[in-house]
Amino acid sequence: MINKNEYNAELDRLRNDLQSAIPPIANTHPRRNLWPRLLQRIETPPLHVSFRTPRMPWFDWALLGIAATSLVFFPALIPALLYHL
């Protein structure tokens, strides 16, 4: 059984090893003020999906098409999809 002094010495050694292995970060402050950008993002209206005027990128439409096609050809995937939702 380890006594308290040995335990504290081991913790100090481990702490020193970790501090020496990971150098301190020099600058932890953000390069610019992020609050105005966050407020602007909150105030913009949400993105509405419309089939006449697509505002979603083409890649999202392609993924949606692939998912729909795979559900048509492999209907056994439907329970798995519902399980993960």
N, C-alpha and C positions, 0 to 999 in steps of 0.2 A: 504494500500500500504506500502511496506517495504522500509525504507530509506536505503541509501548506507552503513551506519555504521552497521546496523543490517544484511544486506546482506553479508558484508565482515566478520562479526563475525560468521555468520552461515557457510560460506565457510571455515573459519579457524577451526571451530569445526568439520566440516565434514572431512577436511584434516587430522586433528589430530586423529580422530576416525579411519580413513582408515590406517594411518601409524601405529597406535598401533595394529590394527587387523592383518596386514600382516607384518611379521618380515622381515628385510632386508636379502637378499641373501648373504651368506658369501663369496663364491668364484665364480665369474662370468667368469673366464677365462677357456678356454678349457684345458683338461688334456694333450693334445698333439697337435702338429702342424698339422692342417688338410690340409694345402695347398699342400704338396707333394702327399698326397693320392688323392686329387681332380685332380691334374695334371695327375697322373697315370690313373685315371678313364677316363679322357678325351682322353688320347692317346690310350687307348685300342680300338680295332675295334668294331663296333657295332655287336650285336648278330643277326645272320642270321638264319631264320627258314628254315629247310630242313626236308623233310619227311623221307629221308634215314638215316640221322644222326641227331636224335632229340637232340637239345640243350636246349629245353624248359623242365622244370620239368614236371613230370608225372601229377601233379595236374592241371597244365595249360591245358594239353591235355584232361584231364577228364572234366574240365569246358567247353572246346570247344565242346566236344562230347555231353555233356548234353544240351548245348545251341542249337546245330544243331538238336538234337533229339526233343527238345521241339518245335522248329520251324516247323519240319515235322509233328508232331502230333497236334500242335495248330497253324495253319497258321494265325489266327487272331492276334497273337502276333507280326507279321511282321510290321504292321503300327505303333504299339506302340514302337517297337525297332527303327524304322526309325525316329520317332518323337524325341526320346531321343538322337539320334546321332546328 
